[in-house]
Amino acid sequence: MKFKLYILFYLILFLVRRDHRKSKSHLDRVKYRRLKLLLRHLKSSPFYKHYASQNSLEAFPVMKKELFMQNFNDINTRGIKKADALKLALEAEEIRDFSKTLNGIIVGLSTGTSGNKGLFLVGEKERAKWVAAIIHRVIGIKIRPKKIAFFLRANSKLYESANSRLLQFNFFDLMNDHDSNFKRLITLNADILVAQPSALLKIALSFTESKKTPTFEKVISVAEVLNDTDRVYLEKVFKLTLSEVYQCTEGFLACSCKYGKLHFNEDYLIIEKEYIDKEHKRYFPVITDLYREIQPIIRYKLDDILVEGGVCKCGSRFEVIDRIEGRADDIIRLTDKLGKMTDIFPDYFSRAITIASDEITDYILSQTDKNLLEIYINNGSEMNQQKVKDNITELLSKFNIGPVEIHFTSKKATDQHGKLRRITNEYYKRVQDNRNR
Ligand SMILES: [Zn+2]
């Protein structure tokens, strides 16, 4: 009961405050007040208490996942040991039962791109706030009960906790066979479908092949980069504007508005930007969550390459993300004619491939060696391959890159966690892994 009251409390708070409509200075004042409360709370974190006494966010170190995990025991404010949390999370994955908690605190496990697992802790109040924010910003508030089909690699009490008379979450395990998942989805007749783009693509294909008509009122893309080609295809099959939620271990960060633009949840997040390409507005976000108290997220740097957006027509003042381009280790690194290492962002390659032909709706490009790019395209006719090759050669010449081999493959690969990443750098990952060994 207490949990549902918390949800109601946050929901009312969001509805009454309407922070997204207020001026920037108002937002800054709200955040500053909240930050002061958080700093007071951080005195229970052995890792952060020293920084908290300095009363300024700038005093805190920028946190990276490795450092965060190394200091897990000292960062959290409840004295939870990493070994205990990890044991609980791994057992849950093993037996696919995600209902257990550590004294009411949910432990979640995320797969890192470089194989390092992340562990997250979420308390009851934090969970309630998450549910309220999802209802307020993604699902919408309506009296009619809604069925939500949620495709996930691993369920979590976080999602189940949102179950109520008005919202029924149905978990679909991505580890299960796709055909049986699809059959169940049809029987369920859900109002809202939530899944990562690669799963949405499979579902869309099943709808097309079975000649069934999808009737979802909302389809929400989560967890992977959603590129324009996939968005167009999915919107055509589902006959709606796709909603997008940018969420990771570090919380519910942003969601799309009615114009399809992603807005950061700036009423409870402080976003700092570490620019990597200021001219083209690319940056890594460094986030501080003002409400996470059990496992504080302070100046936490994410590996995602974001592109700044401008002002949005919807009227929300919350920071706009034009697009999420990929992760830091998806950047293609090649040597230019002067021997200098040059970074080329994933987006350039996506564009070079997709503009080659309308027949190309599915593709993967991976740098597999120092000067080698391997490409998969769904319609690999000689003509399409040649066009793709020409576009990429032209792109590389703009960056003054030296000789690069381009190979086509008929094999479509996903990463080690089954996630679809259209542009990846396997070579660089290998080099880094060897270095870390
Ligand atoms: Zn907007």
Residues whose N, C-alpha, C, O or C-beta is under 5 A from the ligand:
A	BS01	ZN	C257 Y259 K261 C312 C314 S316
